[in-house]
């Protein structure tokens, strides 16, 4: 029996195979994806703002900002694969689209940080040319949480660390898709193996590139969840072997804790990686349970509001540190913080790009055979 891949029109390996169109995403699913990324962005902001102000038991609910970023990775893999799998070639066009999405808003966030710190007289103290260059080259991370970091994010805007991972994922996505179309099973296993080996190498010889390669498995699980969704497989097992490799990666992270030993903190290496991989695994599993379906049904009636919040979620993510955590107006008093929030909300939609993921482009194009034009769900800023 001839093996047929969901990624091509014909049997795997035959000449002339062409990628299929976009994965069709139900409008209710679009709302659920928007709700997840909006909630993740808001939570990261709360993590940096309230986590620094509160103490004791009141601080506990705001201690999981790192886990919220992992949700972004899963969502990114899902949405980018659903929207780009048929447009990934030629790669330079795909990379151009991703750069246009990421860099304008990131540069605007750097400029806002510079203005805020300059106005407060702390710019010279905080600015390091190496961090600016490293951030522009997408090799930034958080040195206070893990070893092997090349540079920290410029001007102390910590959330920018995840953009270096995202851009790395985009960089290798075309090559991975080229392999996946030809040998889907083998490619999925190779991705899992390479990511696990990369994590082991990171533990033995901490370096940025080994770590981001390991984290690609989280992103890829999101991509394969989208692929399963596209072929009508709504079971967790539809994600395939990447899910099992994520289990293996989580186990390796647990083993790293034993290997490193000593006095460990839950917020730093190697425990932090266990948190990341375990939460990614749990969130992926929960999405396929009754809880996941119930959550999607719960948020569906608020689709328009959620679309608006989601449309500015990337701006909230990159701007909340300079405006809510660095700006003296927001840090000097609770009243000042309340006054600064509307500034963040008003300024975010004015950024060059306010969306991390194109939810407005997930719906299928109008069918030429249809009698009426099918409308795409769009956010207000689309």
C-alpha positions as CSV (number, residue, x, y, z in Angstrom):
1,X,0.0,0.0,0.0
2,X,1.4,3.4,-1.0
3,X,2.1,5.7,2.0
4,X,0.5,9.1,1.6
5,X,1.7,12.1,3.6
6,X,-0.8,14.8,4.8
7,X,1.8,17.4,3.6
8,X,1.7,16.6,-0.1
9,X,-0.9,15.9,-2.8
10,X,0.6,12.5,-3.8
11,X,2.6,9.7,-2.4
12,X,5.7,10.5,-0.4
13,X,8.9,10.7,-2.4
14,X,7.3,11.0,-5.8
15,X,8.4,13.9,-8.0
16,X,6.1,16.8,-8.4
17,X,4.4,16.6,-5.0
18,X,3.1,20.0,-4.0
19,X,2.2,21.3,-0.5
20,X,-1.4,21.4,0.4
21,X,-3.2,24.6,1.3
22,X,-3.6,26.2,4.7
23,X,-5.0,24.1,7.5
24,X,-8.6,25.1,8.0
25,X,-9.2,26.4,11.6
26,X,-12.7,26.6,12.9
27,X,-13.6,30.1,14.1
28,X,-14.2,28.8,17.7
29,X,-10.7,27.4,17.6
30,X,-9.3,30.7,16.4
31,X,-11.0,32.4,19.5
32,X,-9.5,29.8,21.8
33,X,-6.0,30.3,20.3
34,X,-6.4,34.1,20.7
35,X,-7.6,33.7,24.3
36,X,-4.6,31.6,25.1
37,X,-2.0,34.0,23.8
38,X,-3.8,37.0,25.2
39,X,-4.0,35.4,28.6
40,X,-0.3,34.4,28.4
41,X,0.8,37.9,27.5
42,X,-1.2,39.5,30.3
43,X,0.1,36.9,32.8
44,X,3.7,37.6,31.9
45,X,3.0,41.3,32.5
46,X,1.5,40.5,35.9
47,X,4.5,38.3,36.6
48,X,6.9,41.1,36.1
49,X,4.8,43.8,37.7
50,X,3.0,42.2,40.7
51,X,5.6,39.5,41.2
52,X,8.1,42.2,42.2
53,X,5.6,44.1,44.5
54,X,3.9,41.3,46.4
55,X,5.4,39.0,49.0
56,X,4.5,35.7,50.7
57,X,1.4,33.9,49.7
58,X,0.2,36.9,47.7
59,X,3.1,36.5,45.4
60,X,2.6,32.8,44.7
61,X,0.0,33.1,41.9
62,X,2.4,35.4,39.9
63,X,5.5,33.2,40.0
64,X,5.0,31.3,36.7
65,X,5.8,33.8,34.0
66,X,8.3,31.4,32.5
67,X,5.6,28.8,32.0
68,X,3.4,31.4,30.2
69,X,6.2,31.9,27.7
70,X,6.2,28.1,27.0
71,X,2.5,28.5,26.1
72,X,3.7,31.0,23.5
73,X,6.0,28.5,22.0
74,X,3.3,25.9,21.7
75,X,0.9,28.4,20.2
76,X,3.5,29.7,17.8
77,X,4.3,26.3,16.5
78,X,0.6,25.6,16.0
79,X,-0.3,28.9,14.3
80,X,2.9,29.3,12.2
81,X,2.6,25.7,10.8
82,X,-1.1,26.1,10.1
83,X,-0.6,29.3,8.3
84,X,2.8,28.9,6.7
85,X,3.4,25.2,5.8
86,X,2.3,25.8,2.2
87,X,4.2,29.1,2.0
88,X,7.5,28.1,3.5
89,X,9.3,27.9,0.1
90,X,11.2,29.8,-1.0
91,X,12.6,30.2,2.5
92,X,13.8,33.8,2.1
93,X,10.2,34.9,1.6
94,X,9.1,33.0,4.8
95,X,12.0,34.5,6.7
96,X,11.1,38.0,5.4
97,X,7.5,37.7,6.6
98,X,8.7,36.6,10.1
99,X,11.3,39.3,10.4
100,X,8.7,41.9,9.4
101,X,6.4,40.6,12.2
102,X,9.1,40.5,14.9
103,X,11.6,43.2,14.4
104,X,9.6,46.5,14.0
105,X,7.8,46.0,17.3
106,X,11.0,44.8,19.0
107,X,12.8,47.9,17.8
108,X,10.0,50.1,19.0
109,X,10.1,48.4,22.4
110,X,13.9,49.0,22.6
111,X,13.3,52.7,21.7
112,X,10.6,53.0,24.4
113,X,13.0,51.5,27.0
114,X,15.7,53.9,25.9
115,X,13.4,56.9,26.3
116,X,12.1,55.9,29.7
117,X,15.6,55.2,31.1
118,X,17.1,58.3,29.5
119,X,14.3,60.4,31.1
120,X,15.1,58.9,34.5
121,X,18.8,59.3,34.1
122,X,19.7,55.6,34.2
123,X,20.2,55.0,30.4
124,X,24.0,55.1,30.6
125,X,24.1,52.7,33.5
126,X,21.8,50.2,31.9
127,X,22.9,50.4,28.3
128,X,25.5,47.9,27.0
129,X,26.4,47.9,23.3
130,X,27.0,44.2,23.3
131,X,23.5,43.6,24.5
132,X,22.1,45.7,21.7
133,X,24.1,43.9,19.1
134,X,23.2,40.5,20.6
135,X,19.5,41.3,20.7
136,X,19.5,42.5,17.1
137,X,21.3,39.3,16.2
138,X,18.7,37.3,18.2
139,X,21.1,35.6,20.6
140,X,19.8,37.2,23.9
141,X,18.7,35.2,26.9
142,X,18.6,35.6,30.7
143,X,22.0,34.9,32.3
144,X,20.6,35.1,35.8
145,X,18.5,32.0,35.2
146,X,20.8,29.7,33.2
147,X,24.5,29.3,32.1
148,X,25.9,29.6,28.6
149,X,24.1,32.9,27.8
150,X,25.8,35.0,25.2
151,X,24.2,38.3,26.2
152,X,21.2,39.5,28.2
153,X,18.3,41.4,26.5
154,X,19.1,45.0,25.8
155,X,18.2,47.6,28.5
156,X,16.9,44.9,30.9
157,X,13.8,44.1,28.9
158,X,13.8,40.5,30.0
159,X,10.8,39.2,27.9
160,X,12.8,39.8,24.7
161,X,14.7,36.6,25.5
162,X,12.0,34.4,24.0
163,X,12.3,36.2,20.6
164,X,15.7,34.8,20.1
165,X,14.2,31.3,20.4
166,X,11.3,32.1,18.1
167,X,13.7,33.5,15.4
168,X,15.8,30.4,15.7
169,X,12.7,28.2,15.2
170,X,11.8,30.2,12.1
171,X,15.3,29.9,10.8
172,X,15.3,26.1,10.7
173,X,11.6,25.6,9.9
174,X,12.0,25.5,6.1
175,X,14.7,22.8,6.3
176,X,12.6,20.8,8.6
177,X,9.6,21.1,6.3
178,X,11.7,20.0,3.4
179,X,12.6,16.8,5.2
180,X,9.2,16.3,6.6
181,X,7.5,16.2,3.2
182,X,9.8,13.5,2.1
183,X,10.2,11.4,5.2
184,X,7.6,12.4,7.9
185,X,8.1,9.6,10.4
186,X,11.9,9.7,10.1
187,X,12.0,13.5,10.4
188,X,9.9,13.5,13.5
189,X,12.1,11.0,15.2
190,X,15.3,12.8,14.1
191,X,13.9,16.1,15.5
192,X,13.2,14.4,18.8
193,X,16.6,12.8,18.9
194,X,18.5,16.0,18.0
195,X,16.6,18.0,20.6
196,X,17.3,15.5,23.3
197,X,20.9,15.2,22.4
198,X,21.2,19.0,22.3
199,X,19.9,19.2,25.8
200,X,22.4,16.7,27.1
201,X,25.1,18.7,25.4
202,X,23.8,21.8,27.0
203,X,24.0,20.2,30.4
204,X,27.6,19.1,29.8
205,X,28.7,22.2,27.9
206,X,26.3,25.1,28.5
207,X,25.8,27.2,25.3
208,X,23.0,29.1,23.8
209,X,22.6,27.2,20.5
210,X,22.3,23.8,22.2
211,X,19.6,25.1,24.5
212,X,17.5,26.7,21.8
213,X,17.8,23.6,19.7
214,X,16.4,21.5,22.6
215,X,13.5,23.9,23.0
216,X,12.6,23.5,19.3
217,X,10.8,20.3,20.3
218,X,8.2,22.3,22.3
219,X,7.5,24.5,19.2
220,X,7.4,21.4,17.0
221,X,4.9,19.7,19.2
222,X,2.6,22.7,18.6
223,X,3.2,22.4,14.9
224,X,2.4,18.7,14.8
225,X,-0.8,19.4,16.9
226,X,-1.8,21.7,14.1
227,X,-1.0,19.0,11.5
228,X,-3.2,16.5,13.4
229,X,-6.0,19.1,13.6
230,X,-5.7,19.8,9.9
231,X,-6.3,16.1,9.0
232,X,-9.2,15.9,11.4
233,X,-7.4,13.9,14.2
234,X,-8.4,15.5,17.5
235,X,-6.8,12.9,19.7
236,X,-3.6,13.5,21.7
237,X,-2.0,10.6,19.9
238,X,-2.4,12.4,16.7
239,X,0.6,14.6,17.6
240,X,2.6,11.5,17.0
241,X,6.2,10.7,18.1
242,X,7.2,14.4,19.0
243,X,4.9,14.0,22.0
244,X,6.9,10.9,23.1
245,X,10.1,12.7,22.5
246,X,8.9,15.5,24.7
247,X,8.3,13.0,27.5
248,X,11.9,11.8,27.0
249,X,13.2,15.4,27.1
250,X,11.3,16.1,30.3
251,X,12.9,12.9,31.8
252,X,16.3,14.1,30.7
253,X,15.6,17.5,32.4
254,X,14.8,15.6,35.6
255,X,18.0,13.6,35.2
256,X,20.0,16.9,34.8
257,X,18.8,17.9,38.3
258,X,20.4,14.8,39.7
259,X,23.5,15.2,37.6
260,X,24.1,18.8,38.6
261,X,23.3,18.3,42.2
262,X,24.2,20.8,44.8
263,X,21.9,23.5,46.1
264,X,19.3,24.1,43.5
265,X,16.6,26.7,43.0
266,X,13.3,26.0,41.3
267,X,13.7,29.2,39.3
268,X,17.1,28.5,37.7
269,X,19.0,25.9,35.8
270,X,18.5,22.9,35.7
271,X,15.2,22.9,37.6
272,X,13.9,25.6,35.3
273,X,14.2,23.4,32.2
274,X,12.2,20.7,33.9
275,X,9.5,23.2,34.6
276,X,9.4,24.3,31.0
277,X,9.3,20.9,29.4
278,X,6.9,19.5,32.0
279,X,4.5,22.4,31.6
280,X,4.6,22.2,27.8
281,X,3.8,18.5,28.1
282,X,0.9,19.1,30.5
283,X,-0.5,22.0,28.6
284,X,-0.5,20.0,25.4
285,X,-2.2,17.1,27.1
286,X,-4.8,19.3,28.7
287,X,-5.7,20.9,25.4
288,X,-7.0,17.5,24.3
289,X,-9.1,16.8,27.4
290,X,-12.6,17.8,28.4
291,X,-11.1,20.8,30.1
292,X,-9.6,22.0,26.8
293,X,-12.9,21.7,25.0
294,X,-14.8,23.4,27.9
295,X,-12.3,26.3,27.9
296,X,-12.8,26.8,24.2
297,X,-16.6,26.8,24.6
298,X,-16.4,29.2,27.6
299,X,-14.4,31.9,25.7
300,X,-16.3,31.6,22.4
301,X,-19.0,34.2,23.2
302,X,-16.3,36.8,24.0
303,X,-14.7,36.4,20.5
304,X,-14.6,40.1,19.6
305,X,-13.1,41.3,22.9
306,X,-10.6,38.4,22.9
307,X,-9.6,39.2,19.3
308,X,-8.8,42.8,20.3
309,X,-6.8,41.9,23.3
310,X,-5.0,39.2,21.3
311,X,-4.2,41.7,18.6
312,X,-2.2,43.8,21.0
313,X,-0.7,40.9,23.0
314,X,2.7,41.0,21.4
315,X,2.9,44.7,22.1
316,X,1.9,44.1,25.8
317,X,4.6,41.4,26.0
318,X,7.5,43.6,24.8
319,X,6.4,46.9,26.2
320,X,5.2,46.1,29.7
321,X,8.7,46.1,31.3
322,X,9.7,49.6,30.2
323,X,6.2,51.1,30.9
324,X,5.2,49.2,34.0
325,X,8.4,47.8,35.6
326,X,11.0,50.5,34.7
327,X,9.0,53.7,34.5
328,X,9.2,55.5,37.9
329,X,5.5,56.6,37.5
330,X,4.5,53.0,37.7
331,X,7.0,51.8,40.3
332,X,6.8,54.6,42.9
333,X,3.2,53.8,44.0
334,X,0.2,51.6,43.3
335,X,-1.7,54.6,42.1
336,X,1.1,55.4,39.6
337,X,0.9,51.8,38.3
338,X,-2.8,52.1,37.8
339,X,-2.2,55.3,35.9
340,X,0.5,53.7,33.7
341,X,-1.6,50.8,32.5
342,X,-3.8,52.9,30.2
343,X,-0.6,54.3,28.7
344,X,0.5,50.8,27.8
345,X,-3.0,49.9,26.4
346,X,-3.2,53.1,24.3
347,X,0.4,52.9,22.9
348,X,0.5,49.2,22.0
349,X,-1.9,49.4,19.0
350,X,0.3,52.2,17.5
351,X,3.3,49.9,17.2
352,X,4.4,48.9,13.7
353,X,3.2,45.3,14.4
354,X,0.9,44.4,17.2
355,X,0.4,40.7,16.6
356,X,2.7,37.8,17.4
357,X,0.7,35.3,15.4
358,X,-1.7,35.9,12.5
359,X,-5.0,34.6,13.9
360,X,-6.8,36.7,11.3
361,X,-5.2,34.6,8.6
362,X,-6.1,31.2,9.9
363,X,-9.5,30.9,8.3
364,X,-9.7,29.3,4.8
365,X,-9.9,31.5,1.8
366,X,-13.1,31.8,0.0
367,X,-13.9,28.9,-2.3
368,X,-14.2,29.8,-5.9
369,X,-17.1,27.4,-6.2
370,X,-19.0,28.9,-3.3
371,X,-22.0,31.1,-3.9
372,X,-21.1,33.6,-1.3
373,X,-17.7,34.9,0.0
374,X,-16.6,33.3,3.2
375,X,-15.4,35.9,5.7
376,X,-12.3,35.5,7.7
377,X,-12.4,36.3,11.5
378,X,-10.3,39.4,11.8
379,X,-9.0,41.3,14.8
380,X,-9.7,45.0,14.8
381,X,-6.1,45.8,13.9
382,X,-5.8,43.4,11.0
